[in-house]
C-alpha cells in the first residue's frame, strides 16, 4: 500500500470515479454511522443462507437417524425393541453428526453458496461414520449397523441435495445481481481495474464491487515522510470506507509495501466489523486445486503444484476421448449423412474440408470439418485481409462472402466442427483443449504462446464457452493458457456441459 489514499465507487466500466479524500470519507462515515468504528456489514443474505442450510442439515439428520432405527427394527438389526438406551444413542449420534458439520465449518458466512460446502459436508460425515465404525468394532452397541448401512449413504446424499438446493437458489438470485457480498477493493489503480475486470468475467457472480480505496503509487517509505500518512492513517481510511460502502469483504488487490505487518494490522481492525479480508495478488492464473497451504512457525506458506503434461490423468483424458468420440460418431452418423446431402445440394465441391493444423508439441495433422465455404476460399483470402475484424493472429469477418448459405447455418451451431470427432478418435485432438492453430499462427508464437501446444487441441474449450469469435486475441490466449496449466477431468466435464448451452444459444459464432 502506498501514498495518499482516496475512496470512491466504481463506475459501470470498472474504474473508480468521484474520488474524495480519506478525511471526507471519514466525515461521511461519522455522519452515516454515528461512530468512528465501521458500520456492520450487510450480510443478512448470508445469514439467511447459513440458517437455512443448518436447519436443513438438522432435519435431514433427525429424519435419517429415525429412519435408520425403524429400518434396523424391521430388518432385525436390533435384537430387542428400541428402548431408552437406544433412543439416547440415537440422540447422541444426531448431536455428534450435527456438531461435526458445525466444527468442520460447513455453514459460515464467507462460504455461503460455494461448492466447497459440499466437500466439507462429505469430509465431516465421513469422519463421524468412520468413528462410528470404530466404536462398533470395539464396543458392540445394538443397532449401530443400521446407521452405517442406511444412514451413511442416504444421509450423505440428502445433505448434499439440501446444500445443492440452497446453492442453486442463491445462484439464481445472484444471477440478477442480488444477495451478493459487497466488496471494497484496496490497491493501486491498475490492480483494482484488473480485479474488477476478473470479477466481471466470472461465470457465476461472486461479489458486487461497492467501492474502492486507491493509492497514488508513491512508495510507503516516501509516502509517510512526504504526505504524513502513517500505516494507522491508511487503515483508518479503509475502515471508514467500509462504513461508507457498507462492505462485507475487503479485497486487497496490491501487495502492500510493508508486507505482512500491514495485512496483520488491517485484519485486527476488521475485527470490529463483519467484513473479512481477501488477498487477491500474485497467482491470478493458478486454480485452487494446485495450491496447498501450510505454516512454518507462524509463517504462512502457499505451495503451488507444477503443471504436468503426461501421466495417469492424461491417460484418463485419452480414454474418455476415445469412448465419447467413438460413441458420438456412431450416434451422429445419420446426421452426418443429412448434412453431407445438404452441402452437396447447396454448392459445388467436396463435403469435407481438410486443413493442416498444429497439434501437441508442434506436430502437424490434417483437421477435418464440414465444408462451409466456397472451394476458392483460401485463394480469395488475400483480397479480404484489409477487412479483417479479428484480433491478433486470427482472421475473422462477420459477413464473410466466402461462406455458403448452408455454411452459415453450420457455423452458427458449430455443426461444421463435428467431423473433428474423427481427429479425436485417432488421437490428434481431444474433446476439450486449446483452439487448434494454423501453421502460420504457430510460426509466430513466442515462448509464452508455445505453451498452448503442450497438450492436444480441442473440439471445444474455454475459448468456445467464453465467447468464441467475440473474444479478443489476448483474452483467447489467456483462457487457453489458463486451461493448459490448470485443466482437470471435472473441469473438462463442466466445459462439455457449457458447450451444449453455447451450441443451443450461439454467441460469437460466425
Secondary structure as UniProt FT lines:
FT   STRAND          6..10
FT   TURN            12..13
FT   STRAND          16..21
FT   HELIX           22..33
FT   HELIX           44..75
FT   HELIX           84..103
FT   TURN            104..105
FT   HELIX           109..111
FT   TURN            112..113
FT   HELIX           116..138
FT   TURN            142..143
FT   HELIX           144..146
FT   HELIX           147..151
FT   HELIX           152..174
FT   TURN            175..177
FT   STRAND          181..188
FT   HELIX           189..201
FT   STRAND          207..215
FT   HELIX           220..227
FT   HELIX           231..245
FT   STRAND          249..252
FT   TURN            257..259
FT   HELIX           260..269
FT   HELIX           270..272
FT   STRAND          276..279
FT   TURN            284..285
FT   HELIX           288..290
FT   STRAND          291..296
FT   TURN            297..298
FT   STRAND          299..304
FT   HELIX           312..346
FT   STRAND          352..358
FT   HELIX           360..362
FT   STRAND          364..370
FT   TURN            375..376
FT   HELIX           377..380
FT   HELIX           381..387
FT   TURN            392..393
FT   TURN            398..399
FT   TURN            401..402
FT   HELIX           405..412
FT   TURN            413..414
FT   HELIX           415..417
FT   TURN            418..419
FT   HELIX           420..425
FT   TURN            426..427
FT   STRAND          430..432
FT   STRAND          437..438
FT   HELIX           439..442
FT   TURN            443..444
FT   HELIX           447..450
FT   HELIX           451..454
FT   STRAND          458..460
FT   HELIX           462..465
FT   TURN            466..467
FT   HELIX           468..470
FT   HELIX           473..486
FT   HELIX           489..504
//
